[in-house]
């Protein structure tokens, strides 16, 4: 496991089995970060990946700049992972930016397989990558502000 919570740690956060199952299903989400300058919620539609129990988000390689959502996470690692496929829930999580190529490789390779890409080294060098660790769950039926 690469720096992410185990299933027993997930259970300790209060994320129930149905929500945990939904969370660990790779899917398109609207990741909510906090704007590093404004302090306001910022949303980005992005693909949440799961590989060997690790939740992570990456993107296409880009050499010219660092994405705003990575800057936001660097300033404040607390994010919301809204689930909307099958179960609706807002899962608070902590995001960790991965910059170590060795730690990044297995996750980037998994994303590259899904996307049928063969430029793994380029992706490792120039793609954003975060690992998510759920921190707690909202009470039944409660949705967190977005």
DRENNU-305252 format. One record per residue: residue number from 1; residue in one letter; x, y, z of N, C-alpha, C, O in turn. Coordinates in pm, 1 decimal. Example, Ala and Ser with C-alpha at 12.3 -4.5 7.8 and 13.67 -1.06 7.14 Angstrom:
{r 1, 'A', {1319.0, -569.0, 780.0}, {1230.0, -450.0, 780.0}, {1320.0, -330.0, 780.0}, {1423.6, -331.9, 846.5}} {r 2, 'S', {1285.0, -225.0, 708.0}, {1367.0, -106.0, 714.0}, {1290.0, 3.0, 787.0}, {1340.9, 113.8, 803.9}} 
REM end
This chain:
{r 1, 'X', {84.0, -117.4, 0.0}, {0.0, 0.0, 0.0}, {88.7, 124.0, 0.0}, {187.6, 128.9, 73.2}} {r 2, 'X', {55.6, 222.4, -79.3}, {137.9, 340.8, -97.8}, {76.9, 458.8, -23.4}, {0.9, 535.2, -83.0}} {r 3, 'X', {107.7, 476.4, 105.4}, {67.9, 594.6, 178.5}, {-81.0, 624.0, 181.7}, {-119.5, 740.9, 181.3}} {r 4, 'X', {-164.3, 524.2, 184.9}, {-307.9, 546.3, 189.7}, {-365.1, 462.6, 302.5}, {-297.6, 374.2, 355.2}} {r 5, 'X', {-487.3, 489.9, 339.0}, {-550.1, 421.0, 451.3}, {-590.4, 279.6, 412.9}, {-633.0, 254.4, 300.2}} {r 6, 'X', {-576.6, 187.4, 508.0}, {-622.2, 50.2, 486.7}, {-772.3, 43.6, 512.4}, {-832.1, 140.6, 559.0}} {r 7, 'X', {-833.1, -70.7, 482.2}, {-977.3, -83.4, 502.7}, {-1013.8, -68.3, 649.4}, {-1119.0, -12.1, 679.9}} {r 8, 'X', {-929.9, -116.9, 742.5}, {-961.5, -99.6, 884.8}, {-949.1, 47.4, 925.1}, {-1025.3, 94.7, 1009.5}} {r 9, 'X', {-855.1, 119.6, 866.3}, {-844.3, 262.7, 893.2}, {-965.3, 336.8, 836.8}, {-1014.8, 431.1, 898.5}} {r 10, 'X', {-1013.0, 294.2, 719.2}, {-1132.0, 354.8, 660.1}, {-1250.3, 333.2, 754.4}, {-1327.4, 425.8, 779.6}} {r 11, 'X', {-1264.9, 211.0, 806.5}, {-1375.8, 182.4, 897.0}, {-1369.2, 273.7, 1019.3}, {-1473.0, 316.9, 1069.5}} {r 12, 'X', {-1249.1, 303.6, 1067.5}, {-1233.2, 389.5, 1184.2}, {-1274.3, 533.5, 1156.0}, {-1301.7, 608.1, 1250.0}} {r 13, 'X', {-1279.4, 574.8, 1030.2}, {-1318.3, 711.8, 996.6}, {-1468.6, 728.9, 996.2}, {-1517.2, 841.9, 991.5}} {r 14, 'X', {-1543.4, 620.5, 1001.0}, {-1687.8, 630.7, 998.6}, {-1746.8, 618.0, 859.0}, {-1866.9, 638.2, 841.2}} {r 15, 'X', {-1665.6, 585.1, 760.7}, {-1716.5, 564.5, 625.1}, {-1779.0, 425.7, 622.0}, {-1709.2, 325.8, 640.0}} {r 16, 'X', {-1911.3, 418.6, 599.1}, {-1977.2, 287.9, 602.4}, {-1939.7, 205.7, 479.2}, {-1879.9, 256.6, 384.3}} {r 17, 'X', {-1976.8, 75.7, 483.0}, {-1935.6, -16.0, 376.4}, {-1985.4, 25.8, 238.9}, {-1910.0, 18.6, 141.9}} {r 18, 'X', {-2110.6, 69.4, 228.1}, {-2163.9, 109.8, 98.0}, {-2088.8, 229.7, 42.6}, {-2055.5, 233.6, -75.9}} {r 19, 'X', {-2062.2, 327.5, 128.3}, {-1988.9, 446.5, 84.8}, {-1845.1, 409.1, 51.0}, {-1790.5, 455.9, -48.9}} {r 20, 'X', {-1783.7, 324.9, 134.0}, {-1646.6, 282.1, 107.7}, {-1637.4, 208.5, -25.8}, {-1544.5, 231.7, -103.2}} {r 21, 'X', {-1733.4, 120.0, -53.0}, {-1735.4, 48.1, -180.5}, {-1747.2, 146.2, -296.3}, {-1676.7, 133.5, -396.4}} {r 22, 'X', {-1836.1, 244.0, -282.8}, {-1854.2, 344.6, -388.0}, {-1727.9, 429.2, -403.8}, {-1688.9, 462.2, -515.8}} {r 23, 'X', {-1664.7, 464.1, -293.0}, {-1543.8, 546.4, -297.0}, {-1430.7, 475.1, -370.6}, {-1355.0, 537.6, -444.9}} {r 24, 'X', {-1420.0, 346.3, -350.0}, {-1310.1, 270.9, -410.0}, {-1343.5, 216.3, -548.4}, {-1277.0, 124.4, -596.2}} {r 25, 'X', {-1444.5, 271.2, -612.5}, {-1477.2, 237.8, -750.4}, {-1426.0, 354.7, -835.0}, {-1472.7, 467.5, -819.5}} {r 26, 'X', {-1331.6, 328.2, -923.1}, {-1277.5, 434.7, -1007.1}, {-1392.0, 504.5, -1078.7}, {-1479.6, 438.9, -1135.0}} {r 27, 'X', {-1391.5, 638.2, -1076.6}, {-1503.6, 713.2, -1131.4}, {-1467.8, 859.6, -1151.8}, {-1367.9, 909.0, -1099.6}} {r 28, 'X', {-1550.5, 926.7, -1227.8}, {-1539.7, 1070.1, -1248.5}, {-1601.5, 1140.2, -1127.8}, {-1713.4, 1108.5, -1087.4}} {r 29, 'X', {-1528.1, 1235.8, -1070.5}, {-1577.6, 1310.2, -953.7}, {-1557.3, 1459.3, -976.3}, {-1493.0, 1500.2, -1072.9}} {r 30, 'X', {-1612.4, 1539.8, -886.7}, {-1587.5, 1683.2, -882.5}, {-1506.4, 1710.3, -756.6}, {-1563.3, 1743.2, -652.5}} {r 31, 'X', {-1374.8, 1697.2, -764.6}, {-1288.5, 1718.8, -648.9}, {-1301.5, 1863.5, -603.2}, {-1293.5, 1955.9, -684.1}} {r 32, 'X', {-1321.8, 1882.8, -472.5}, {-1332.7, 2016.8, -417.3}, {-1209.5, 2046.4, -332.8}, {-1180.6, 1976.8, -235.6}} {r 33, 'X', {-1137.8, 2151.3, -372.1}, {-1022.6, 2199.6, -296.6}, {-1058.6, 2337.2, -241.5}, {-1165.7, 2390.4, -270.6}} {r 34, 'X', {-969.3, 2394.0, -162.2}, {-986.8, 2530.4, -113.2}, {-887.8, 2619.6, -187.0}, {-768.0, 2591.3, -189.7}} {r 35, 'X', {-938.0, 2727.0, -246.8}, {-852.2, 2819.7, -320.1}, {-743.4, 2874.8, -229.8}, {-772.2, 2924.2, -120.7}} {r 36, 'X', {-619.4, 2866.9, -273.6}, {-506.9, 2907.1, -190.0}, {-503.7, 3056.5, -160.1}, {-450.6, 3097.1, -56.7}} {r 37, 'X', {-559.2, 3138.9, -248.2}, {-564.4, 3283.2, -225.0}, {-701.1, 3327.7, -176.2}, {-711.1, 3410.5, -85.7}} {r 38, 'X', {-806.3, 3273.1, -235.7}, {-942.1, 3318.5, -204.1}, {-999.6, 3252.8, -80.1}, {-1083.2, 3311.5, -11.4}} {r 39, 'X', {-955.0, 3130.4, -50.9}, {-1014.2, 3054.5, 58.3}, {-1150.4, 2996.4, 23.9}, {-1216.2, 2937.0, 109.4}} {r 40, 'X', {-1193.2, 3013.2, -101.3}, {-1323.5, 2964.5, -146.0}, {-1313.4, 2822.9, -201.0}, {-1206.9, 2782.4, -247.6}} {r 41, 'X', {-1423.2, 2746.7, -196.3}, {-1421.9, 2612.8, -255.6}, {-1398.5, 2621.1, -406.0}, {-1455.3, 2706.3, -474.2}} {r 42, 'X', {-1315.2, 2532.6, -455.9}, {-1286.5, 2522.8, -599.1}, {-1311.1, 2379.0, -641.1}, {-1264.8, 2285.9, -575.2}} {r 43, 'X', {-1384.1, 2360.6, -750.9}, {-1417.2, 2226.4, -798.2}, {-1353.4, 2201.5, -933.8}, {-1343.1, 2290.3, -1018.5}} {r 44, 'X', {-1311.2, 2077.6, -950.8}, {-1259.1, 2034.4, -1079.4}, {-1314.5, 1895.6, -1106.8}, {-1309.0, 1807.5, -1021.0}} {r 45, 'X', {-1367.8, 1876.7, -1226.4}, {-1412.6, 1743.4, -1265.5}, {-1288.7, 1665.7, -1306.8}, {-1212.7, 1708.4, -1393.8}} {r 46, 'X', {-1269.9, 1552.1, -1243.5}, {-1146.6, 1475.2, -1264.0}, {-1174.2, 1329.1, -1231.7}, {-1272.4, 1297.3, -1164.7}} {r 47, 'X', {-1088.6, 1241.4, -1278.7}, {-1108.4, 1098.2, -1260.9}, {-1036.7, 1050.0, -1135.1}, {-916.7, 1071.8, -1118.6}} {r 48, 'X', {-1111.0, 985.1, -1047.8}, {-1057.6, 923.5, -926.9}, {-1020.8, 779.5, -961.3}, {-1104.3, 702.8, -1009.0}} {r 49, 'X', {-896.3, 744.1, -936.8}, {-847.9, 608.8, -963.2}, {-834.5, 532.3, -831.5}, {-816.3, 591.3, -725.0}} {r 50, 'X', {-843.9, 401.7, -841.5}, {-814.1, 312.4, -730.0}, {-723.8, 203.5, -784.0}, {-751.5, 143.8, -888.0}} {r 51, 'X', {-615.7, 178.1, -712.2}, {-524.2, 70.3, -750.4}, {-471.3, 7.4, -622.2}, {-406.5, 74.4, -541.9}} {r 52, 'X', {-498.8, -120.8, -603.2}, {-453.0, -193.9, -484.9}, {-489.1, -122.3, -355.4}, {-408.1, -116.8, -262.9}} {r 53, 'X', {-610.3, -67.4, -348.2}, {-656.2, -1.1, -227.4}, {-611.3, 142.9, -211.6}, {-642.9, 206.7, -111.1}} {r 54, 'X', {-538.6, 194.8, -308.4}, {-490.3, 333.0, -303.3}, {-579.7, 419.6, -390.7}, {-601.4, 389.3, -508.0}} {r 55, 'X', {-631.2, 527.0, -333.1}, {-710.1, 624.6, -408.6}, {-615.8, 733.3, -457.0}, {-539.0, 789.3, -378.7}} {r 56, 'X', {-621.5, 763.3, -587.3}, {-532.6, 866.8, -637.8}, {-594.3, 937.8, -756.5}, {-685.9, 888.0, -821.9}} {r 57, 'X', {-540.8, 1055.7, -781.6}, {-582.6, 1137.6, -894.5}, {-457.0, 1182.0, -967.5}, {-359.0, 1224.7, -906.4}} {r 58, 'X', {-462.3, 1171.1, -1098.2}, {-353.4, 1218.7, -1181.2}, {-415.0, 1289.2, -1300.7}, {-537.2, 1298.1, -1312.5}} {r 59, 'X', {-330.8, 1338.4, -1388.1}, {-378.9, 1407.1, -1507.2}, {-281.6, 1387.2, -1621.7}, {-177.3, 1323.6, -1606.3}} {r 60, 'X', {-316.5, 1441.2, -1734.3}, {-230.3, 1431.0, -1851.1}, {-103.1, 1513.1, -1828.3}, {-105.9, 1615.0, -1759.4}} {r 61, 'X', {7.8, 1468.1, -1886.4}, {133.5, 1541.1, -1867.2}, {127.2, 1681.2, -1927.4}, {70.5, 1703.2, -2034.4}} {r 62, 'X', {186.6, 1773.4, -1855.7}, {193.3, 1911.5, -1903.1}, {321.2, 1972.8, -1849.0}, {339.0, 1983.8, -1727.7}} {r 63, 'X', {409.4, 2012.3, -1938.1}, {539.3, 2066.0, -1898.7}, {535.9, 2213.4, -1860.7}, {621.6, 2259.3, -1785.2}} {r 64, 'X', {438.7, 2288.1, -1911.3}, {445.6, 2433.1, -1902.6}, {400.5, 2493.9, -1770.1}, {435.1, 2608.4, -1741.2}} {r 65, 'X', {324.1, 2420.4, -1688.3}, {280.8, 2479.2, -1561.5}, {227.0, 2372.0, -1467.4}, {195.1, 2260.4, -1508.4}} {r 66, 'X', {218.0, 2409.4, -1340.4}, {154.9, 2324.4, -1240.5}, {8.1, 2363.5, -1232.0}, {-25.0, 2482.1, -1229.4}} {r 67, 'X', {-78.8, 2265.1, -1227.6}, {-222.1, 2291.6, -1222.0}, {-260.6, 2364.8, -1093.8}, {-198.8, 2345.4, -989.2}} {r 68, 'X', {-363.7, 2449.4, -1103.0}, {-411.0, 2524.9, -986.9}, {-453.4, 2432.8, -873.5}, {-428.8, 2463.3, -756.8}} {r 69, 'X', {-517.9, 2318.7, -906.4}, {-564.3, 2230.8, -799.3}, {-447.7, 2171.2, -720.6}, {-462.9, 2141.0, -602.2}} {r 70, 'X', {-332.8, 2153.7, -783.6}, {-214.2, 2106.0, -711.3}, {-163.5, 2216.1, -618.0}, {-128.1, 2188.6, -503.4}} {r 71, 'X', {-159.6, 2341.1, -666.6}, {-121.1, 2453.8, -580.0}, {-216.1, 2464.0, -460.9}, {-171.9, 2485.3, -348.0}} {r 72, 'X', {-346.6, 2448.8, -485.4}, {-445.4, 2456.3, -377.5}, {-422.4, 2347.3, -273.5}, {-429.7, 2373.5, -153.4}} {r 73, 'X', {-395.0, 2226.6, -318.6}, {-372.1, 2114.2, -226.8}, {-241.9, 2133.2, -149.5}, {-233.6, 2097.2, -32.1}} {r 74, 'X', {-141.9, 2188.8, -214.0}, {-15.5, 2216.4, -144.2}, {-39.6, 2315.5, -30.2}, {18.1, 2302.1, 77.7}} {r 75, 'X', {-125.3, 2414.9, -54.7}, {-156.4, 2514.5, 48.2}, {-249.3, 2459.4, 155.9}, {-235.3, 2494.8, 273.0}} {r 76, 'X', {-343.8, 2373.7, 118.3}, {-440.3, 2316.2, 212.8}, {-476.9, 2176.6, 163.2}, {-551.9, 2163.0, 66.6}} {r 77, 'X', {-424.7, 2073.0, 228.5}, {-446.8, 1935.6, 178.7}, {-585.4, 1878.7, 206.4}, {-613.6, 1765.9, 165.9}} {r 78, 'X', {-672.3, 1952.5, 273.6}, {-806.9, 1903.0, 303.9}, {-895.7, 1923.0, 181.6}, {-911.5, 2034.9, 132.8}} {r 79, 'X', {-953.2, 1813.6, 132.9}, {-1036.2, 1815.7, 13.0}, {-1167.4, 1743.4, 41.4}, {-1182.2, 1676.2, 143.4}} {r 80, 'X', {-1261.2, 1758.5, -49.9}, {-1386.8, 1684.0, -44.6}, {-1395.1, 1600.5, -171.4}, {-1373.6, 1650.6, -281.8}} {r 81, 'X', {-1426.4, 1473.1, -154.3}, {-1445.6, 1381.9, -266.4}, {-1595.3, 1353.4, -274.6}, {-1646.6, 1270.1, -200.0}} {r 82, 'X', {-1665.6, 1422.3, -364.9}, {-1808.8, 1397.9, -376.6}, {-1836.4, 1275.1, -463.1}, {-1791.6, 1266.4, -577.4}} {r 83, 'X', {-1910.0, 1181.9, -407.0}, {-1952.3, 1064.3, -482.7}, {-2088.3, 1095.2, -542.3}, {-2174.2, 1152.3, -475.3}} {r 84, 'X', {-2108.1, 1058.1, -666.6}, {-2236.0, 1087.0, -730.8}, {-2285.6, 972.6, -816.6}, {-2391.5, 983.2, -878.4}} {r 85, 'X', {-2211.6, 864.6, -821.3}, {-2251.4, 749.6, -902.3}, {-2295.2, 637.1, -809.1}, {-2212.4, 574.4, -743.0}} {r 86, 'X', {-2425.2, 612.3, -804.3}, {-2477.8, 506.8, -718.5}, {-2512.2, 557.1, -579.6}, {-2623.8, 536.2, -532.1}} {r 87, 'X', {-2417.6, 623.1, -513.9}, {-2437.8, 677.0, -379.4}, {-2394.1, 822.3, -382.6}, {-2290.5, 855.7, -440.1}} {r 88, 'X', {-2473.9, 908.8, -320.3}, {-2434.0, 1048.4, -308.5}, {-2380.4, 1071.1, -168.8}, {-2450.8, 1050.3, -70.0}} {r 89, 'X', {-2254.9, 1114.0, -161.0}, {-2191.7, 1144.0, -33.1}, {-2072.0, 1233.6, -59.6}, {-2007.2, 1223.5, -163.8}} {r 90, 'X', {-2043.8, 1320.1, 34.2}, {-1924.7, 1403.0, 28.5}, {-1826.6, 1348.8, 130.6}, {-1852.9, 1354.2, 250.7}} {r 91, 'X', {-1714.5, 1296.7, 84.8}, {-1617.1, 1233.9, 173.1}, {-1499.7, 1329.1, 194.7}, {-1426.4, 1359.2, 100.5}} {r 92, 'X', {-1481.3, 1376.7, 318.0}, {-1362.3, 1456.6, 345.8}, {-1238.7, 1367.3, 335.7}, {-1241.4, 1250.6, 374.9}} {r 93, 'X', {-1132.6, 1423.1, 283.6}, {-1009.3, 1347.1, 268.1}, {-890.3, 1441.6, 279.4}, {-904.0, 1563.6, 269.6}} {r 94, 'X', {-774.7, 1382.6, 300.1}, {-649.8, 1456.1, 296.3}, {-578.0, 1413.8, 168.9}, {-566.4, 1294.9, 138.9}} {r 95, 'X', {-530.3, 1512.7, 94.9}, {-458.1, 1486.2, -30.0}, {-309.2, 1509.4, -7.2}, {-268.8, 1605.0, 59.1}} {r 96, 'X', {-230.0, 1421.2, -62.9}, {-84.3, 1434.9, -54.9}, {-29.3, 1436.2, -196.1}, {-51.5, 1342.8, -273.2}} {r 97, 'X', {42.9, 1542.6, -230.0}, {103.5, 1553.5, -362.6}, {224.0, 1460.5, -367.5}, {310.1, 1464.1, -279.6}} {r 98, 'X', {229.2, 1377.2, -470.9}, {338.9, 1282.6, -489.0}, {436.4, 1340.6, -591.5}, {398.7, 1370.3, -704.9}} {r 99, 'X', {561.4, 1356.2, -550.3}, {664.5, 1406.2, -641.8}, {778.4, 1306.3, -660.7}, {858.1, 1320.4, -753.5}} {r 100, 'X', {786.7, 1206.1, -574.3}, {892.1, 1105.5, -584.8}, {860.8, 1009.8, -699.8}, {758.0, 942.1, -697.4}} {r 101, 'X', {948.7, 1003.5, -800.8}, {921.8, 917.2, -917.2}, {901.6, 769.6, -882.5}, {820.5, 702.4, -946.2}} {r 102, 'X', {973.1, 718.5, -783.5}, {956.8, 577.8, -745.7}, {819.7, 552.3, -684.5}, {757.0, 450.3, -713.1}} {r 103, 'X', {773.1, 643.3, -601.3}, {640.0, 628.9, -541.9}, {531.5, 648.2, -648.1}, {426.8, 583.5, -643.7}} {r 104, 'X', {557.7, 737.4, -742.7}, {459.5, 767.5, -846.8}, {444.0, 654.9, -949.0}, {334.1, 633.0, -999.8}} {r 105, 'X', {551.0, 584.2, -979.3}, {551.2, 489.0, -1090.9}, {435.0, 389.7, -1089.8}, {365.9, 380.3, -1191.3}} {r 106, 'X', {408.5, 314.8, -982.0}, {299.9, 215.5, -991.5}, {162.6, 279.9, -1013.4}, {76.9, 221.3, -1079.4}} {r 107, 'X', {141.6, 398.3, -959.2}, {12.9, 465.9, -976.4}, {-0.4, 521.4, -1117.2}, {-105.1, 507.2, -1180.4}} {r 108, 'X', {104.5, 584.1, -1166.1}, {102.5, 637.4, -1302.7}, {90.0, 523.0, -1403.0}, {18.7, 536.2, -1502.5}} {r 109, 'X', {157.8, 411.6, -1378.5}, {145.6, 296.1, -1468.6}, {0.9, 246.3, -1472.9}, {-49.0, 210.2, -1579.5}} {r 110, 'X', {-67.0, 244.2, -1356.9}, {-207.7, 200.5, -1352.6}, {-295.1, 295.7, -1434.0}, {-380.0, 250.9, -1511.1}} {r 111, 'X', {-275.1, 425.8, -1417.8}, {-353.0, 523.9, -1494.8}, {-321.9, 510.7, -1643.2}, {-412.8, 516.7, -1726.0}} {r 112, 'X', {-196.1, 492.8, -1677.5}, {-157.1, 479.2, -1818.0}, {-223.7, 357.0, -1881.9}, {-267.0, 362.5, -1997.0}} {r 113, 'X', {-231.7, 246.8, -1806.8}, {-301.4, 127.1, -1859.3}, {-447.0, 159.1, -1887.8}, {-499.0, 123.8, -1993.6}} {r 114, 'X', {-513.2, 225.7, -1794.0}, {-655.6, 259.4, -1812.1}, {-676.0, 350.2, -1932.8}, {-774.5, 337.4, -2005.6}} {r 115, 'X', {-582.7, 441.2, -1952.9}, {-594.4, 539.3, -2061.4}, {-528.0, 491.7, -2190.8}, {-525.6, 563.8, -2290.5}} {r 116, 'X', {-474.2, 369.0, -2188.0}, {-403.7, 311.0, -2303.5}, {-291.6, 402.5, -2354.3}, {-277.2, 426.6, -2474.1}} {r 117, 'X', {-213.3, 452.0, -2258.6}, {-98.7, 537.8, -2290.6}, {28.7, 456.5, -2272.7}, {33.7, 364.8, -2190.7}} {r 118, 'X', {129.8, 490.0, -2348.6}, {257.6, 420.4, -2334.6}, {372.0, 515.5, -2299.8}, {488.7, 477.9, -2310.2}} {r 119, 'X', {339.8, 638.0, -2258.6}, {441.4, 737.7, -2224.9}, {454.3, 754.7, -2073.2}, {447.4, 866.4, -2021.8}} {r 120, 'X', {473.0, 642.8, -2001.9}, {477.2, 643.4, -1855.7}, {585.7, 736.8, -1803.3}, {560.9, 811.9, -1709.0}} {r 121, 'X', {703.9, 734.2, -1861.2}, {811.9, 820.5, -1812.3}, {775.3, 968.4, -1826.9}, {805.1, 1048.5, -1738.3}} {r 122, 'X', {711.7, 1004.3, -1936.6}, {665.1, 1142.7, -1956.9}, {558.1, 1177.5, -1853.3}, {558.0, 1287.5, -1798.1}} {r 123, 'X', {468.0, 1084.2, -1827.4}, {363.7, 1108.1, -1727.4}, {424.4, 1124.5, -1588.5}, {382.8, 1212.8, -1513.4}} {r 124, 'X', {521.1, 1041.8, -1553.3}, {585.3, 1053.9, -1422.2}, {652.6, 1190.1, -1408.8}, {646.2, 1252.8, -1303.1}} {r 125, 'X', {716.2, 1235.0, -1514.6}, {789.1, 1361.8, -1510.4}, {696.8, 1483.9, -1508.9}, {731.4, 1586.0, -1449.3}} {r 126, 'X', {579.1, 1475.1, -1573.7}, {501.0, 1596.6, -1596.7}, {352.0, 1588.5, -1563.9}, {278.4, 1682.5, -1593.7}} {r 127, 'X', {305.9, 1480.1, -1504.0}, {163.8, 1470.2, -1467.9}, {145.9, 1499.9, -1319.7}, {228.3, 1459.4, -1237.7}} {r 128, 'X', {38.0, 1570.8, -1284.8}, {9.5, 1589.8, -1142.0}, {-31.6, 1455.8, -1082.1}, {-87.9, 1370.8, -1151.1}} {r 129, 'X', {-3.2, 1437.5, -954.2}, {-41.2, 1313.4, -887.0}, {-64.3, 1341.6, -739.4}, {20.9, 1398.2, -671.0}} {r 130, 'X', {-181.5, 1300.8, -691.9}, {-210.4, 1307.8, -549.0}, {-264.0, 1173.7, -503.0}, {-326.6, 1100.4, -579.6}} {r 131, 'X', {-238.7, 1143.0, -377.3}, {-295.9, 1026.8, -311.7}, {-393.8, 1080.7, -208.0}, {-363.9, 1176.8, -137.2}} {r 132, 'X', {-511.3, 1017.8, -199.7}, {-616.6, 1061.9, -108.2}, {-632.9, 963.6, 6.7}, {-629.8, 842.1, -12.7}} {r 133, 'X', {-650.1, 1017.9, 126.2}, {-681.7, 938.4, 243.5}, {-810.0, 993.3, 303.9}, {-810.2, 1104.8, 356.1}} {r 134, 'X', {-920.0, 917.2, 297.9}, {-1045.6, 963.6, 359.5}, {-1024.2, 989.0, 508.0}, {-952.7, 914.9, 575.4}} {r 135, 'X', {-1088.3, 1096.2, 558.6}, {-1070.7, 1131.3, 699.3}, {-1194.5, 1105.5, 783.6}, {-1181.8, 1072.6, 901.5}} {r 136, 'X', {-1313.3, 1119.4, 727.4}, {-1437.3, 1090.5, 800.0}, {-1552.1, 1095.7, 701.9}, {-1534.7, 1130.8, 585.1}} {r 137, 'X', {-1666.7, 1061.1, 749.4}, {-1785.8, 1062.8, 663.5}, {-1891.9, 1151.2, 725.1}, {-1896.0, 1166.3, 847.2}} {r 138, 'X', {-1977.8, 1209.9, 643.7}, {-2088.8, 1288.2, 698.5}, {-2191.4, 1195.9, 762.8}, {-2195.7, 1076.4, 733.6}} {r 139, 'X', {-2272.7, 1251.6, 849.3}, {-2381.6, 1174.6, 909.3}, {-2478.8, 1133.2, 800.1}, {-2478.4, 1191.3, 691.5}} {r 140, 'X', {-2562.9, 1032.4, 828.0}, {-2659.1, 982.6, 729.3}, {-2734.7, 1097.6, 664.2}, {-2794.6, 1180.6, 732.6}} {r 141, 'X', {-2731.1, 1101.4, 532.8}, {-2806.5, 1199.5, 455.7}, {-2745.5, 1338.4, 455.3}, {-2792.3, 1424.2, 380.4}} {r 142, 'X', {-2643.3, 1364.3, 535.5}, {-2582.7, 1496.9, 541.2}, {-2489.0, 1516.4, 422.5}, {-2412.9, 1426.4, 386.8}} {r 143, 'X', {-2495.2, 1632.5, 363.0}, {-2400.9, 1667.0, 254.7}, {-2320.9, 1785.8, 302.9}, {-2375.4, 1879.3, 361.6}} {r 144, 'X', {-2193.6, 1781.8, 278.2}, {-2107.8, 1892.6, 318.1}, {-2119.4, 2005.7, 217.3}, {-2150.6, 1980.7, 100.9}} {r 145, 'X', {-2095.0, 2129.4, 259.0}, {-2104.8, 2241.6, 165.0}, {-1999.4, 2229.4, 55.6}, {-1887.8, 2182.6, 78.1}} {r 146, 'X', {-2039.1, 2273.5, -64.6}, {-1944.8, 2270.4, -177.5}, {-1923.5, 2409.7, -227.2}, {-1847.8, 2430.5, -322.0}} 
REM end
